[in-house]
Amino acid sequence: MLHIAEQAVRLALAQGATGAECTISEGDEFEATVRMRELETLKEAGSRAAGLRVLIGRQVGSSYTSDLTRDGIAYLVKSALEIAKISTEDPFAGLPEPSSLGSIPGDLALYCDDVAKLETQYKIDQATAAEQHALSADTRITNSEGGSFSSYIGARYFANSHGFAGSYRSTSCSLSVVAVAQNNGSMERDYWYTLARGSAGLETPAAVGLKAAERTLRRLGARKVATQKAPVIFEPRVARSLLGSIFEAIDGESIYRKSSFLAGKLGEKVASENVTVVDDGTLPGLFGTSPFDDEGVPSRRTVVIDRGVLNSYLLNTYTARKLGLESTGNASRGITGNASVGPGNFFLEKGTLPPADIIRSVHRGLYVTELIGSGVNIVTGDYSRGAVGLWIENGELAYPVSEITIAANLTEMLFDIETIGNDLHFLGSTASPTILIREMTISGQ
């Protein structure tokens, strides 16, 4: 595959391109879904495709194909060049400088051999067992939206006309359950999942099923609360979405377009002093880790917010040039087209308190377990989301609440982060521990 990528680049140069880069991705995915103890779906799929991006001066063209034969690659090159010839010049277009290219050496623990050895029946049995544990946890668990086991084995290859060529393999597997509970006319659902590079890193089916059941049962009998201002705790699953909003705000594209509330604030205090946000694509075994980004720039650790001070944006080559800065190794693309900006492992550094202690510190407030809708304006920072959770009275989780909205401004929220939990755990490339925000508006009755 790497030879094919290099061949495509050489062919593009021979036919008039002044620069070229080729990405090839291949992978096999599997998913088994069980519902109410019966196998419902079984999916197995494989894919393989190549994407080519070429430059003729400052004109750019892209094309992709799943035909990796000699003729297929020839047509790929021809198509990309034809598009480049009719495109508008962009003074910031171009490949990274040769000196900025490279790859992290050593094993980053992205590939586990055991995933390829998992038998189909084993995967079905894992999904079945997880669902069974949820269904048998309590008589109020009356239904299920399914238990699922999925796995992925893939590889990525990249070459460009500056002589860079690299590749890496990766695997992942996950186990999840969605439980449904009913009691006294109230019906609720919730889920739990576990994700790892290899099957040995997954939680057990019992742990996944029981956690899904527990989360579902605690939502029964939900009520509204009066409209008020109060402290709000985001559990880690919810806090990840807040980190996602921060990422959007420091994405180089949002910055050069001036469509972020954090544009022009490098070196300024933008959050409370206990807030440090990091992007690190070098952490072994995690889901945002890779030896190089999608332009061939080595992955690295970037401290985005350092003890409340905005220290860096996240950039690919194009956005860095637009802003007169250097790439942070955050180029991300599918198979073809210009690279966008994507996270490595993007997270809020953990604090020292366990979640239970944070809850005990709140006299009256809201513990949020789910957010609904997408009411976040990255330009202004205005934040308004539907929410589900548990009401806190005298430091204890008292009763479930729903049909409420929480609102504030992201600028205020970042400064109002009072306490950060010690429960940082990665279930994807973005992660956060428990967060206590001093005050938000809760709209209910």
C-alpha positions, 0 to 999 in steps of 0.5 A: 500500500505504501508503494502504491501511495508513493507511485501515485505521487511520482506519477503526479509529479511526472505529469506536471504537479509541483507537489502531491500527497497520497493517503491510503486507508484500509480496514475491516469492521465487525458488529454484532447486535443482540436485542432481547436475548436474540441476535438481531444484526451481524455486520462485517465490512471491508474498505480500501481507498486512496485519495490524492491531493495535487498542487500546480503552483498554488492551485489545488485538486483532489480525487479518490478511488477504490480501484488501486490497480495501475489503471485506477491510480493513473485515472486518480492522478489524471482526475486530480490534475484536471481539477487543479488546473481549473481551481482558483489559486490560494496563496496559502496552499501547499505542503508542509515544509520538508523540515517539519515532516517526520514520525514518532519512533517506537510502538505507540500501542495502537494495534492489538493482535487479539482483535483479529483472533476474536471469533464471531461467536465470542463477540455475539456471546459478549453482547448477549451477556452484557444485555442479559446482565442489564435485563436481570439487574432489576424487574423494572428493566423491561426492555432493551435497545440492544447489546453490541460488540464491535471491532475494527482492524485498519491501516493508514499509509501516507506519502508526499512529494517531499520524500515523506512516507509512513504508515501505521496499523490500529485496532479497536473494540467496544461493548455497549448496552442500552437499557429501558426501564419502566415504573409507575408510568415512567419510562426511561433509557440510558446506556453504558459502553467500554472501548479499548484497543484490544479485548483485554482492555474492555470492561466485563459484560457484567460491568457494562450491563449493570452500569447501563441498568443502574444509570437507567433506573436512577432516571425513573420518576424524573421531575422538573425543578424551579427556574433558578441559578445554581451550581452545576456538575458535569459528569465525565460523559457530559463534560466531554461535550464541553471539551468539544466546544473548547476544541471548536473554539481553538481550531485554527480555522475558527480562529483565522475566520474570527468565528470564535470567542477565543480569537485574538486571545493568545496569552490572555487568561480565559479560564480559572487557574485550575484549568489546564487543557492539553492536546497530546497525540503521543500517548500510547494506546489512546484513540487520538494517538498516531505517529504523524498527522494527516500531512506527515507532521509528527504528533506532539503534546500541545498545552492549549490552556495553561493554568487558565491562560490561552497558550496555543491554538491547534493548527494544520499547515494551512491554518498556521500559514493563515495565522503566521504560526507553525503547525501543531501537528493536528492535520486531519482528513478522510481520504481526500481533500484539504486537511482540516484540524482535528484533535489528538487526545484532547483533555482537561487535566484531572484534579485531586478530588473524587466525584463523590467529594465534589457532589458533597461540596454542593448544598443545592445544585444539578448533576448533569448526566445527559445533554440534549440538542446543540445550542452552543454558539462558538462565535459568541460563546453563548451556551444553552442545552437541554439537560437530564440529571440528578438534583443535589440536596445537602450534598447528596443525589436526591432525585432525577430531573428532566425537561430542563435547560442549562444556560450560560456563556462559555467565557463565564463557564471557563472562569467558573470551573471551581473543582475538577475531579480525579476521574479522567478516563478516555473513551475516545479522543476527547476526555474530561473528568467531573467538572463543577461549575460555580453557577449556571441558569437552570430553566425549569418550572 
